[in-house]
Amino acid sequence: MEERIEKKADGKEEQIDVESIMEEIRAEIKRKGYKEKEVRFSDINISYADNMDVDHMELSAETYKKQLLLLNIQKNVNTNKTLYADSPAGKVEVFFKKVFRKCARFYVEPIVSGQNEYNETNAMLMCQLYAAVKRVEELEKKMAQLEKRIQEKQTAE
């Protein structure tokens, strides 16, 4: 039997029977019928991606620009979304959500900060890619003009 001694806020010590707590948890899991199952990639539903025919997609600078603007708007993860309540029960729920946020902030904030940095880097890279696409379009236009001039000179001779 595994026991653990913890001190309470009032300075008194309390013995905690870890094994009996684990038995209660195991019984609850068994009662609810949860089964341990390995999740495979094939189990994950990504049907929304089935409709995207990326192999035949045309490059459109205008579409790219619109998506890039959307990306720049959505790149930051907000951990402080406003919570609303319409009823007394909702107000209690909001209160507990706020308490939970404060308790979890030390853990969540570094992760969100790292995600925001990653998103910022990717958004900047996508902006650079857009600049490259625009440059390619300019060079293609210039090349077409030069080819047209060459064709005109060859037909004039």
C-alpha positions in Angstrom: 0.0 0.0 0.0 1.5 3.3 -1.1 0.9 6.2 1.3 1.9 9.8 1.1 2.1 12.4 3.8 1.0 16.0 2.9 1.0 19.1 5.0 -2.2 21.1 5.1 -2.3 24.9 5.1 -2.9 24.9 8.9 0.4 22.9 9.4 -1.2 19.6 10.2 -0.1 16.5 8.4 -2.5 14.2 6.5 -1.9 10.7 5.2 -3.1 10.0 1.7 -3.7 6.5 0.5 -2.6 6.8 -3.1 -3.4 3.2 -4.0 -7.0 3.4 -2.8 -7.5 6.6 -4.8 -6.1 4.8 -7.9 -8.5 1.9 -7.3 -11.4 4.3 -7.2 -10.2 5.9 -10.5 -9.8 2.4 -12.1 -13.3 1.4 -10.9 -14.8 4.6 -12.3 -13.1 4.0 -15.7 -14.4 0.4 -15.7 -17.9 1.6 -14.7 -18.0 4.1 -17.5 -16.7 1.6 -20.0 -13.6 3.5 -21.2 -11.2 1.3 -23.0 -7.6 2.0 -23.7 -7.2 2.2 -27.4 -4.3 3.3 -29.5 -5.3 6.2 -31.9 -4.0 5.8 -35.4 -3.8 8.4 -38.1 -6.4 6.6 -40.1 -8.8 7.1 -37.2 -8.6 10.9 -37.5 -11.3 12.5 -39.6 -9.8 14.9 -42.2 -12.7 14.7 -44.7 -12.6 18.5 -45.1 -9.3 18.0 -46.9 -10.7 15.4 -49.4 -12.3 18.2 -51.4 -9.0 20.0 -52.0 -7.5 19.1 -55.3 -4.1 20.5 -54.6 -2.5 18.7 -57.6 -4.6 20.7 -60.1 -4.7 24.0 -58.2 -3.7 27.1 -60.2 -1.3 29.6 -58.6 -3.2 32.9 -58.2 -1.4 35.8 -56.6 -4.8 37.4 -55.8 -6.0 34.3 -53.9 -2.7 34.0 -52.2 -2.8 37.6 -51.1 -6.3 37.2 -49.6 -5.2 34.1 -47.7 -2.1 35.8 -46.6 -4.1 38.7 -45.1 -6.3 36.2 -43.3 -3.2 34.4 -42.0 -1.8 37.7 -40.6 -5.1 38.4 -38.9 -5.4 35.0 -37.3 -1.7 34.4 -36.4 -1.9 35.2 -32.7 -3.5 32.8 -30.3 -5.6 34.7 -27.7 -5.7 33.1 -24.2 -7.9 35.9 -22.8 -11.1 35.5 -24.8 -13.9 37.4 -23.1 -16.3 35.1 -21.2 -20.0 35.9 -21.1 -22.9 34.8 -18.9 -26.6 35.3 -19.3 -27.9 33.4 -16.3 -26.8 33.0 -12.7 -25.6 29.5 -13.5 -23.6 30.9 -16.4 -22.0 33.5 -14.0 -20.9 30.7 -11.7 -19.4 28.9 -14.8 -17.6 32.0 -15.9 -16.2 32.4 -12.3 -14.8 28.9 -12.3 -13.4 29.3 -15.8 -11.6 32.5 -14.7 -10.2 30.7 -11.7 -9.0 27.8 -13.9 -7.4 30.2 -16.3 -5.4 31.8 -13.5 -4.4 28.5 -12.1 -3.3 27.2 -15.6 -1.7 30.4 -16.8 1.8 29.4 -15.7 1.6 26.4 -17.9 -0.4 27.7 -20.8 1.3 31.1 -21.4 4.8 29.7 -22.4 3.2 27.3 -24.8 1.0 30.0 -26.4 3.9 32.4 -26.5 6.0 29.8 -28.4 3.0 29.1 -30.8 2.6 32.8 -31.4 6.3 33.1 -32.3 6.1 30.1 -34.6 3.0 31.6 -36.3 4.7 35.0 -36.7 7.7 33.3 -38.3 5.5 31.4 -40.7 3.4 34.5 -41.6 6.7 36.3 -42.4 7.9 33.5 -44.5 4.6 33.4 -46.4 4.9 37.2 -47.0 8.4 36.5 -48.5 6.9 33.8 -50.7 4.2 36.2 -51.8 7.0 38.8 -52.8 8.7 36.0 -54.7 5.5 35.1 -56.5 5.0 38.8 -57.5 8.6 39.0 -58.7 8.1 35.8 -60.8 4.9 37.3 -62.4 6.9 40.5 -63.3 9.7 38.5 -64.8 7.2 36.4 -66.8 5.6 39.6 -68.2 9.0 41.0 -69.1 10.0 37.7 -70.7 6.8 37.6 -72.8 7.4 41.2 -74.0 11.0 40.3 -74.9 9.9 37.2 -76.8 7.3 39.2 -78.6 10.0 41.7 -79.7 12.3 38.9 -80.8 9.5 37.4 -82.8 8.7 40.8 -84.4 12.4 41.3 -85.4 12.6 37.8 -86.9 9.5 38.4 -89.0 10.8 41.8 -90.1 14.0 40.3 -91.5 
